[in-house]
Amino acid sequence: MSVYDRGLLIWRAKHMSTFTEQLKTEIARLAKKEVRAETKQLKQFAALQRSENAALKRRVSELELALKRLGKAQATTTADQPEIEAGPALRFRAGGFASLRKKLDLTAAEMAKLLNVSPQSVYHWEIGKSRPRASQLPAISAVRKMGKKEVTERLSA
């Protein structure tokens, strides 16, 4: 082998290794660039998902609070509950109480006097705004069993 051939081989070896290194460096740079682009999209998507999850959690929280308020409001209203049980035999219905008072031909004040309550209580019971306490139900039951004469006697006494 001539000196020229040897020099050419050394030059090729020297420059080929440089070319190989440059190629590897360029491939690595392009790969990192691609990975950065992909991960950027994934990070944006993850951030979007986190914000949507937070919004959904807030909405669920609001709905649970509204449901809780609605449950409390339903518990206090008696218009939705026409019959209220107070023991096995005693029950109260606003419409039945109003018709009892009319059947006995009594005013709200007279019915209140019979039951030892205020006339306002009688009025509220009849319209369903409130309901009698369990301790008042036996007195209402007793009035149901009375006739007009007995009610008149009690009121005059």
Buried (B, 14 or more C-beta within 10 A) or exposed (E): EEEEEEEEEEEEEEEEEEEEEEEEEEEEEEEEEEEEEEEEEEEEEEEEEEEEEEEEEEEEEEEEEEEEEEEEEEEEEBEEBEEBEBEEEBBBBBEBBBEBBEEBEBEBEBBBBBBEBEBEBBBBBBEBBBBBEEEBBEBBBEBEEBEEEEBBEBEEE
